[in-house]
Amino acid sequence: MRTTRPILRTALPLALTTGLTSALLLGSPPALATEDPVDALTTSLYAPRANPQAYRQADELEGAKRSREAAGLRAMARTPHAVWLAGRTPDEVRRETRAVVRDAARRRATPTLVLYNVPGRDCSLYSAGGLRDSAEYRAWVGAVAEGIGGGRAVVVVEPDALALVPADCPDGAKDTKDAKDAERVKATRTAARYAQVSEAVTTLGTLPRTKVYVDAGHPAWHTVDSIVPRLVKGGVAHATGFSVNVSNYSTDDANAWYGRLVSSCLAYVDKGGKASACPTQKWRRADARRWLDRHVPLDAGRMKHFVTDTSRNGQGPWSPPAGKYRDAQDWCNPPARGLGARPTTRTGDPLNDANLWIKTPGESDGECLRGTKGPKDPERGTVDPKAGVWFPAQALELVRLANPAIMPPENRVPGRGRDV
């Protein structure tokens, strides 16, 4: 799985409250003495201005007398989702972040911000990019922190950065031909990656009303004993917790269980245990629960929490046809997926602080080839848009197959208050 870069939009965001009343939003501490306690009680999640292509597609559907689908697309666009911070100079990202945080505050809402600019991002593949070195990244993260200031925010730090470190990249040192030197270069860049993420977590974690979650991939990627040491090196000790399933399709049940296991293993390691002894998502659940009861009883107040990306997991993961593709890329624009649970802080899980739409639904994962020469995606029969570009076919699939449903009932005309 690779996380895909969104389109960067400069228009001032809008906000949409979700009717949430959360006195301790995302596990936050009691309101500061200088903070209006009513504001803390009524804070909701924030919806930035949607991709303009979402409304253009909805207008086209309306013109074709497909009003239900148009209404579903508009509802998807209005749903709170994350603002991705990538590229831009420190001055630009400071201004952008400040504008988002201030607009959200005016609307008594909390924005979700995603840092996505670490050097060597995505092994220079589908979502290639990021800054050149640690010094540039340090200045850029500092500018984000200045933009947030004393405002309220949820920050997801660098999707995939720990799950896909330079040592994992097939060409992680392609600028050298000597095998031993290449391994040394990979090791140096991997150590730098951990330091970059850890410093970002620490910098943002000092902000008074910011909750920081460092990305932990998803349950079909790393096992618990593999990702936990990476989270530790990436500074999770200084974070509120971690994020799961960013830009992926794992089910709510799989994500919740993975989150519980990762959180428990972090607590176990913090007490001196070894990650290799922790139960993983591959264990029988009954065996894992017995281990947890014996070694790490659930104590949400002392454990790291997590947030879950439910933007596109309404139908769960895609199962590629057996033996059809050399590399099925099940993370890349899989067919017949649907929107998932709406963003909320009322998850019913003491460790899961929020279900969020972190990936912007409707934006492509990349030009998926599934091991073929292309240029078409063989599963869809079309050339998929580049990562972050609006994908009308996929957007419509997500709306049609949303679970829970997002389109209005068939016997109701969108925008009217009576059946027809």
Backbone torsions as a table, in degrees:
resi	resn	phi	psi	omega
1	MET	NA	139.4	171.2
2	ARG	-130.4	141.7	176.4
3	THR	-79.9	144.9	-174.1
4	THR	-109.6	139.4	-175.8
5	ARG	-71.3	133.3	177.4
6	PRO	-83.2	165.3	170.0
7	ILE	-66.8	137.2	177.9
8	LEU	-90.5	121.9	-177.0
9	ARG	-113.3	138.7	-176.8
10	THR	-101.3	-10.5	-178.5
11	ALA	-63.6	144.5	179.2
12	LEU	-62.2	127.9	-176.4
13	PRO	-67.3	157.6	171.1
14	LEU	-105.9	168.3	179.2
15	ALA	-123.8	153.9	175.4
16	LEU	-143.1	119.5	177.4
17	THR	-79.6	156.1	-176.2
18	THR	-114.3	12.3	177.9
19	GLY	75.3	17.8	-178.8
20	LEU	-86.6	137.2	171.1
21	THR	-120.7	108.6	-173.0
22	SER	-133.6	100.0	-178.6
23	ALA	-61.4	-30.4	178.3
24	LEU	-121.0	65.5	-175.6
25	LEU	-56.3	123.3	177.2
26	LEU	55.6	38.6	176.5
27	GLY	70.4	21.8	-176.6
28	SER	-71.7	156.4	178.7
29	PRO	-71.9	168.4	178.3
30	PRO	-54.3	155.5	-177.1
31	ALA	-56.3	140.7	177.2
32	LEU	-66.2	157.9	-177.0
33	ALA	-61.1	-29.9	-178.4
34	THR	-89.4	1.9	-175.9
35	GLU	-102.2	139.2	177.7
36	ASP	-66.2	116.0	-177.5
37	PRO	-63.3	-27.7	177.6
38	VAL	-64.8	-38.5	178.7
39	ASP	-61.1	-40.9	179.7
40	ALA	-64.9	-30.1	-177.9
41	LEU	-78.7	-27.1	-172.7
42	THR	-107.8	6.6	-178.4
43	THR	-63.8	136.6	178.0
44	SER	-125.2	179.2	178.6
45	LEU	-86.2	154.2	-166.8
46	TYR	-106.4	137.4	176.7
47	ALA	-111.0	111.8	175.6
48	PRO	-73.0	170.2	175.9
49	ARG	-58.5	132.2	-175.4
50	ALA	-75.5	164.9	172.0
51	ASN	-57.1	124.7	-178.1
52	PRO	-55.8	-27.4	-179.0
53	GLN	-66.6	-23.8	177.8
54	ALA	-64.4	-44.8	-179.3
55	TYR	-73.9	-33.2	176.8
56	ARG	-63.5	-43.0	178.1
57	GLN	-65.0	-40.3	178.9
58	ALA	-62.9	-40.9	178.5
59	ASP	-63.5	-39.4	178.9
60	GLU	-64.8	-40.6	178.0
61	LEU	-65.8	-39.1	177.5
62	GLU	-61.6	-42.8	179.1
63	GLY	-64.8	-26.2	178.3
64	ALA	-91.0	12.5	179.0
65	LYS	62.3	35.5	175.4
66	ARG	-112.1	65.1	-169.8
67	SER	-66.7	-36.6	-179.3
68	ARG	-63.4	-44.6	179.9
69	GLU	-66.4	-38.4	176.9
70	ALA	-61.1	-43.4	179.4
71	ALA	-64.3	-38.3	178.7
72	GLY	-64.3	-42.0	177.9
73	LEU	-63.5	-41.9	179.2
74	ARG	-65.6	-38.3	177.6
75	ALA	-64.0	-40.8	177.3
76	MET	-61.3	-44.2	-177.6
77	ALA	-65.2	-32.0	-178.0
78	ARG	-83.1	-10.6	-177.3
79	THR	-71.5	137.8	178.7
80	PRO	-53.1	132.3	177.1
81	HIS	-149.2	170.8	-170.5
82	ALA	-77.4	155.6	169.3
83	VAL	-103.6	119.6	-178.2
84	TRP	-91.7	129.6	178.5
85	LEU	-106.3	111.1	-178.0
86	ALA	-148.3	148.7	-178.7
87	GLY	66.3	-157.6	177.7
88	ARG	69.8	154.8	174.9
89	THR	-80.3	164.8	176.0
90	PRO	-54.5	-42.2	179.6
91	ASP	-63.1	-42.3	-179.2
92	GLU	-66.0	-44.7	-177.5
93	VAL	-71.2	-30.4	175.2
94	ARG	-62.3	-46.4	-179.9
95	ARG	-65.4	-43.5	-179.5
96	GLU	-62.4	-46.3	-179.4
97	THR	-63.0	-44.6	-179.3
98	ARG	-61.8	-40.8	-179.9
99	ALA	-62.9	-42.8	179.9
100	VAL	-64.6	-49.5	-176.6
101	VAL	-63.3	-40.6	179.8
102	ARG	-69.2	-40.6	179.4
103	ASP	-65.1	-40.9	177.5
104	ALA	-62.4	-41.6	-179.5
105	ALA	-63.4	-39.8	178.2
106	ARG	-60.4	-31.2	-177.9
107	ARG	-99.0	13.6	177.4
108	ARG	54.9	45.7	-177.0
109	ALA	-129.7	159.4	177.6
110	THR	-111.0	121.3	178.6
111	PRO	-82.4	150.7	169.5
112	THR	-103.2	121.5	-179.6
113	LEU	-112.0	138.7	179.4
114	VAL	-118.4	119.7	172.4
115	LEU	-81.2	127.2	-177.7
116	TYR	-147.0	67.6	-174.6
117	ASN	-149.8	20.6	-177.5
118	VAL	-67.1	143.5	178.2
119	PRO	-56.8	139.1	178.2
120	GLY	72.9	27.2	-175.4
121	ARG	-55.8	136.7	173.6
122	ASP	54.8	35.3	178.1
123	CYS	53.7	24.8	-178.9
124	SER	60.8	34.2	-178.4
125	LEU	-106.9	-123.9	-171.3
126	TYR	-57.2	-42.7	-179.2
127	SER	-111.8	43.1	-177.7
128	ALA	-58.6	151.6	178.6
129	GLY	150.4	-156.3	-178.4
130	GLY	98.8	167.3	-178.5
131	LEU	-78.0	173.0	-171.5
132	ARG	-81.0	-35.1	-174.4
133	ASP	-156.9	179.0	-175.5
134	SER	-64.8	-36.6	-179.5
135	ALA	-63.0	-45.6	177.9
136	GLU	-62.6	-41.6	-178.1
137	TYR	-67.0	-39.8	179.0
138	ARG	-60.3	-44.4	180.0
139	ALA	-66.1	-38.4	-178.8
140	TRP	-67.4	-45.4	177.9
141	VAL	-63.3	-39.8	177.2
142	GLY	-59.6	-37.2	178.3
143	ALA	-67.4	-38.4	175.5
144	VAL	-60.6	-45.3	-179.9
145	ALA	-60.7	-41.0	177.8
146	GLU	-64.7	-36.7	178.7
147	GLY	-65.9	-35.5	178.1
148	ILE	-75.0	-47.1	179.8
149	GLY	55.5	-128.1	179.2
150	GLY	-89.6	8.2	-179.2
151	GLY	-75.5	167.7	178.7
152	ARG	-90.1	135.0	179.0
153	ALA	-160.2	152.4	167.8
154	VAL	-109.4	128.3	-177.2
155	VAL	-122.2	126.4	172.0
156	VAL	-100.7	122.1	-173.8
157	VAL	-95.9	111.5	166.8
158	GLU	51.8	74.4	172.9
159	PRO	-49.2	132.9	176.9
160	ASP	76.0	-8.9	-172.1
161	ALA	-64.4	-32.4	178.3
162	LEU	-93.5	-30.7	179.4
163	ALA	-76.0	-20.1	-179.3
164	LEU	-133.7	74.1	-179.9
165	VAL	-80.7	163.6	-178.8
166	PRO	-52.9	-31.4	179.2
167	ALA	-65.3	-21.5	179.2
168	ASP	-84.2	-14.1	-172.3
169	CYS	-77.3	134.3	180.0
170	PRO	-62.2	-32.5	178.2
171	ASP	-119.5	42.3	-174.8
172	GLY	-66.1	-12.1	177.0
173	ALA	-142.4	50.8	-175.3
174	LYS	-71.9	-7.5	179.1
175	ASP	-84.9	5.8	173.8
176	THR	-137.9	141.8	-176.9
177	LYS	-97.8	-16.5	179.4
178	ASP	-76.4	125.4	-173.1
179	ALA	-62.1	-45.1	-179.1
180	LYS	-66.4	-41.2	178.8
181	ASP	-65.4	-35.9	178.6
182	ALA	-62.6	-40.6	178.7
183	GLU	-65.9	-38.4	177.8
184	ARG	-65.1	-40.0	179.1
185	VAL	-64.4	-43.9	178.4
186	LYS	-60.2	-44.3	-179.0
187	ALA	-63.1	-40.7	179.4
188	THR	-65.0	-43.4	-179.0
189	ARG	-69.6	-32.6	177.5
190	THR	-68.2	-43.3	176.4
191	ALA	-60.6	-39.3	177.8
192	ALA	-65.1	-37.7	179.0
193	ARG	-60.1	-48.0	179.5
194	TYR	-60.1	-41.9	179.8
195	ALA	-65.5	-39.7	179.8
196	GLN	-63.6	-46.6	-179.4
197	VAL	-67.1	-43.2	-179.3
198	SER	-61.6	-42.1	179.8
199	GLU	-67.2	-37.9	177.6
200	ALA	-62.8	-44.3	178.7
201	VAL	-60.4	-45.4	-178.3
202	THR	-64.7	-43.9	-179.7
203	THR	-60.7	-47.9	-177.8
204	LEU	-73.9	-30.4	-178.7
205	GLY	-68.2	-15.6	178.2
206	THR	-82.4	-11.0	-179.5
207	LEU	-70.8	139.7	-168.5
208	PRO	-67.3	-30.1	-175.7
209	ARG	-128.0	31.9	179.6
210	THR	-112.6	132.0	175.5
211	LYS	-105.2	126.6	-172.2
212	VAL	-114.4	130.5	179.8
213	TYR	-128.2	119.8	179.7
214	VAL	-91.0	139.3	-169.1
215	ASP	-72.4	139.2	-178.0
216	ALA	-120.2	18.2	179.9
217	GLY	71.1	-145.0	-177.9
218	HIS	-144.1	165.6	-170.8
219	PRO	-68.3	-13.1	177.5
220	ALA	-95.3	9.4	-177.4
221	TRP	-109.7	-95.6	179.9
222	HIS	-84.8	145.6	170.3
223	THR	-76.2	162.9	-176.5
224	VAL	-56.6	-45.7	-177.4
225	ASP	-68.9	-14.7	176.6
226	SER	-88.4	-43.2	-174.6
227	ILE	-79.9	-30.2	-176.5
228	VAL	-60.5	-47.9	177.2
229	PRO	-59.0	-33.4	178.2
230	ARG	-68.5	-41.1	177.4
231	LEU	-62.4	-40.6	178.8
232	VAL	-61.4	-47.1	178.3
233	LYS	-64.7	-28.4	-179.4
234	GLY	-86.3	10.2	171.4
235	GLY	85.1	23.1	-178.0
236	VAL	-60.6	-21.9	178.4
237	ALA	-60.1	-26.2	-178.7
238	HIS	-98.6	6.0	-179.0
239	ALA	-106.0	162.9	170.4
240	THR	-63.7	-35.2	-179.7
241	GLY	171.9	-136.7	-172.5
242	PHE	-142.3	165.4	177.9
243	SER	-113.1	149.1	178.6
244	VAL	-130.4	149.0	171.8
245	ASN	69.9	21.7	-180.0
246	VAL	-61.0	123.8	179.2
247	SER	64.2	17.2	-179.7
248	ASN	-119.6	-169.6	-164.7
249	TYR	-130.3	12.9	-178.9
250	SER	-62.4	151.2	-176.7
251	THR	-71.0	160.8	177.5
252	ASP	-58.2	-41.9	-178.9
253	ASP	-63.6	-46.0	179.7
254	ALA	-63.4	-39.7	179.8
255	ASN	-66.7	-43.3	-179.3
256	ALA	-63.4	-41.6	-179.8
257	TRP	-68.2	-43.3	177.1
258	TYR	-59.9	-45.1	178.9
259	GLY	-60.2	-43.2	178.7
260	ARG	-62.2	-43.3	-179.0
261	LEU	-65.8	-43.2	179.6
262	VAL	-64.7	-45.6	179.3
263	SER	-60.6	-43.4	179.9
264	SER	-64.9	-41.0	180.0
265	CYS	-66.7	-38.3	176.1
266	LEU	-60.4	-41.9	178.2
267	ALA	-65.4	-39.4	179.6
268	TYR	-64.9	-44.0	178.9
269	VAL	-66.1	-38.1	-179.6
270	ASP	-62.4	-27.5	179.3
271	LYS	-88.8	4.5	176.9
272	GLY	107.6	-1.1	178.9
273	GLY	-77.6	173.0	179.1
274	LYS	-105.8	137.8	-179.8
275	ALA	-60.0	-30.7	-179.0
276	SER	-63.5	-19.2	179.5
277	ALA	-87.7	-11.0	-175.1
278	CYS	-73.6	146.6	172.5
279	PRO	-67.7	144.5	177.5
280	THR	-110.4	175.0	179.9
281	GLN	-67.1	-9.1	178.4
282	LYS	-87.6	-12.6	177.9
283	TRP	-70.5	155.1	166.6
284	ARG	-62.0	135.7	-173.7
285	ARG	-62.6	-35.7	179.9
286	ALA	-62.1	-41.2	178.8
287	ASP	-67.3	-41.3	-179.7
288	ALA	-64.4	-40.5	-179.7
289	ARG	-64.9	-38.9	177.6
290	ARG	-62.2	-41.9	178.2
291	TRP	-62.9	-44.5	-179.5
292	LEU	-63.0	-44.0	-180.0
293	ASP	-60.1	-34.7	-177.2
294	ARG	-80.9	-37.8	-171.7
295	HIS	-106.7	-36.3	-175.6
296	VAL	-140.3	74.6	176.1
297	PRO	-58.4	145.6	-177.0
298	LEU	-62.3	119.8	175.5
299	ASP	-142.1	86.8	-171.3
300	ALA	-58.7	-28.3	-179.2
301	GLY	-70.9	-16.8	-177.8
302	ARG	-115.3	4.6	-175.4
303	MET	-116.1	157.8	175.4
304	LYS	-72.0	136.3	178.6
305	HIS	-94.5	174.7	179.0
306	PHE	-144.2	161.9	171.0
307	VAL	-119.8	151.6	-173.6
308	THR	-122.3	133.3	174.3
309	ASP	-84.9	112.1	179.5
310	THR	-110.7	19.6	-172.1
311	SER	-63.8	-32.4	-173.0
312	ARG	-137.5	23.8	-173.5
313	ASN	-107.4	20.6	-178.1
314	GLY	-62.8	-26.3	177.7
315	GLN	-109.3	7.7	-179.4
316	GLY	73.1	-172.0	-177.9
317	PRO	-73.8	158.1	177.5
318	TRP	-86.2	136.8	174.8
319	SER	-104.5	103.2	-178.0
320	PRO	-62.2	151.6	175.3
321	PRO	-57.8	131.6	-175.2
322	ALA	-60.1	127.5	174.3
323	GLY	73.5	5.7	-175.0
324	LYS	-80.6	-35.2	-173.6
325	TYR	-123.5	144.3	174.8
326	ARG	-67.6	-38.5	175.4
327	ASP	-140.8	97.9	-171.3
328	ALA	-69.2	-17.5	-178.9
329	GLN	46.8	61.2	-175.8
330	ASP	-66.7	-10.6	177.3
331	TRP	-88.2	-10.6	-168.1
332	CYS	-106.2	103.0	179.2
333	ASN	45.0	50.3	179.5
334	PRO	-63.7	146.0	-177.1
335	PRO	-76.4	157.9	170.9
336	ALA	57.2	43.5	173.4
337	ARG	-102.1	165.3	-177.5
338	GLY	-136.6	158.2	172.9
339	LEU	-57.0	149.3	-179.9
340	GLY	-106.2	-158.8	-176.5
341	ALA	-56.9	143.1	179.7
342	ARG	-68.1	150.8	178.6
343	PRO	-58.7	136.0	-179.7
344	THR	-164.6	154.2	170.8
345	THR	-97.4	-2.3	179.1
346	ARG	-96.8	75.9	-174.8
347	THR	-89.8	-18.8	-175.8
348	GLY	78.4	3.2	-179.6
349	ASP	-117.0	120.6	-175.9
350	PRO	-63.7	-18.3	178.8
351	LEU	-98.4	-22.6	-177.9
352	ASN	-91.0	99.3	-174.6
353	ASP	-65.9	-32.6	-177.6
354	ALA	-164.6	148.1	162.2
355	ASN	-94.8	126.1	-175.7
356	LEU	-128.7	153.3	168.4
357	TRP	-94.3	91.4	-176.9
358	ILE	-83.7	-52.6	170.9
359	LYS	-70.5	138.7	177.1
360	THR	-78.6	108.0	-177.7
361	PRO	-64.6	136.9	-177.8
362	GLY	106.0	-15.2	178.3
363	GLU	-96.7	136.5	-171.3
364	SER	-64.8	151.8	173.0
365	ASP	-85.0	-13.8	-179.3
366	GLY	138.6	179.5	-179.6
367	GLU	-85.5	87.2	-171.3
368	CYS	-77.1	128.7	-179.4
369	LEU	-115.1	-18.5	175.7
370	ARG	55.3	40.7	176.5
371	GLY	84.0	1.8	179.1
372	THR	-96.4	175.1	179.4
373	LYS	-80.3	-14.2	178.8
374	GLY	74.5	-162.0	7.0
375	PRO	-81.9	-7.3	-176.4
376	LYS	-84.5	149.8	168.8
377	ASP	-71.9	113.0	-174.0
378	PRO	-64.9	-21.1	179.5
379	GLU	-79.4	-27.0	-176.7
380	ARG	-108.6	-20.9	-179.4
381	GLY	76.0	15.4	178.8
382	THR	-133.5	166.4	171.5
383	VAL	-86.0	114.4	-178.7
384	ASP	-69.1	146.9	175.6
385	PRO	-64.1	159.4	176.8
386	LYS	-64.1	161.2	-178.8
387	ALA	-55.1	129.5	177.6
388	GLY	90.0	-9.2	179.3
389	VAL	-87.7	144.2	-178.4
390	TRP	-59.1	135.6	-176.5
391	PHE	-122.6	92.2	-173.6
392	PRO	-55.8	-41.9	-178.2
393	ALA	-63.6	-44.3	179.5
394	GLN	-68.1	-40.0	179.4
395	ALA	-58.3	-42.5	-179.6
396	LEU	-68.4	-37.8	175.0
397	GLU	-59.1	-46.0	-177.9
398	LEU	-60.4	-38.8	179.5
399	VAL	-70.9	-47.3	-177.2
400	ARG	-63.4	-35.9	-174.0
401	LEU	-105.1	17.1	-179.1
402	ALA	-58.8	140.9	178.4
403	ASN	-139.4	101.3	9.4
404	PRO	-73.6	161.0	-176.1
405	ALA	-61.1	147.0	177.8
406	ILE	-118.8	-16.9	176.4
407	MET	-79.2	149.4	177.7
408	PRO	-69.0	159.8	177.6
409	PRO	-56.4	153.2	-174.8
410	GLU	-64.4	-27.6	-176.0
411	ASN	-93.7	15.6	179.8
412	ARG	-125.6	128.6	177.3
413	VAL	-77.9	125.8	-178.8
414	PRO	-56.0	134.7	177.2
415	GLY	90.0	-6.9	178.2
416	ARG	-110.2	155.2	-175.4
417	GLY	-100.3	17.2	-179.7
418	ARG	-141.4	157.4	176.8
419	ASP	-75.2	153.3	177.8
420	VAL	-125.9	NA	NA
